[in-house]
């Protein structure tokens, strides 16, 4: 009986050691954009890579992409202020963040194993999008009853969709009057193992050419893990 108990203890101990070793191989990374070099204008104007993750930027930002930025103007609601965040700072009072304009992609092309496990990301509106929804302009309506605007983050692995997660950047349905102006953490772990994330937008203000609401979202503190 003592021998059986001893063997059982040794088995549990061995399993614990293996488990700890396997866990220790999992590397968690946080991208907060603080290490990204900005131009004199205070934003990036080309594709950039940080901590093994590539943030794509079209030659013309109006064609879509992601730009790291330090712009914090919360008063100018024109398209000329497209790189500013309505929160007035990065997440946790940081100096830098990123602005996403759809269509946009985050790619794990320079990771050690070419993929990563998504965990979480912080989101809020750009100043341009926020003030457009709050006040309206010549192209977009002022948000009121039943209006809404959301960002959809979709994961891919080997060109196959894994899942998607959505977040309402504005919601005036069912008596609500919400337009995001603070950083909120979004759990994106259901996306699972991915080698690419894409951003798209949907909303209630749609015209002949598609969505009238400016298709922007600000992101920060992207957290992911790698084996």
Rosetta blueprint (number, residue, H / E / L):
1 X L
2 X H
3 X H
4 X H
5 X H
6 X H
7 X H
8 X H
9 X H
10 X H
11 X H
12 X H
13 X H
14 X H
15 X H
16 X H
17 X H
18 X H
19 X H
20 X H
21 X H
22 X H
23 X H
24 X H
25 X L
26 X L
27 X E
28 X E
29 X E
30 X E
31 X E
32 X L
33 X L
34 X L
35 X L
36 X L
37 X L
38 X L
39 X L
40 X L
41 X L
42 X L
43 X E
44 X L
45 X L
46 X L
47 X L
48 X E
49 X E
50 X E
51 X L
52 X L
53 X E
54 X E
55 X E
56 X L
57 X E
58 X L
59 X L
60 X L
61 X H
62 X H
63 X H
64 X L
65 X E
66 X E
67 X E
68 X E
69 X E
70 X L
71 X E
72 X L
73 X L
74 X L
75 X L
76 X L
77 X L
78 X L
79 X H
80 X H
81 X H
82 X L
83 X L
84 X E
85 X E
86 X L
87 X L
88 X L
89 X L
90 X L
91 X H
92 X H
93 X H
94 X L
95 X L
96 X L
97 X E
98 X E
99 X E
100 X E
101 X E
102 X L
103 X L
104 X E
105 X E
106 X E
107 X E
108 X L
109 X L
110 X L
111 X L
112 X L
113 X L
114 X L
115 X L
116 X E
117 X E
118 X E
119 X E
120 X E
121 X E
122 X E
123 X E
124 X E
125 X L
126 X E
127 X H
128 X H
129 X H
130 X H
131 X H
132 X H
133 X H
134 X H
135 X H
136 X L
137 X L
138 X L
139 X L
140 X L
141 X L
142 X L
143 X L
144 X L
145 X L
146 X L
147 X L
148 X E
149 X E
150 X E
151 X E
152 X E
153 X E
154 X E
155 X E
156 X E
157 X E
158 X L
159 X L
160 X E
161 X E
162 X E
163 X E
164 X E
165 X E
166 X E
167 X E
168 X E
169 X E
170 X E
171 X E
172 X L
173 X L
174 X L
175 X L
176 X L
177 X L
178 X E
179 X E
180 X L
181 X L
182 X L
183 X L
184 X E
185 X E
186 X E
187 X E
188 X L
189 X H
190 X H
191 X H
192 X L
193 X E
194 X E
195 X L
196 X E
197 X E
198 X E
199 X E
200 X E
201 X E
202 X E
203 X E
204 X L
205 X L
206 X E
207 X E
208 X L
209 X L
210 X E
211 X E
212 X L
213 X L
214 X L
215 X L
216 X E
217 X E
218 X E
219 X E
220 X E
221 X E
222 X E
223 X E
224 X E
225 X E
226 X E
227 X L
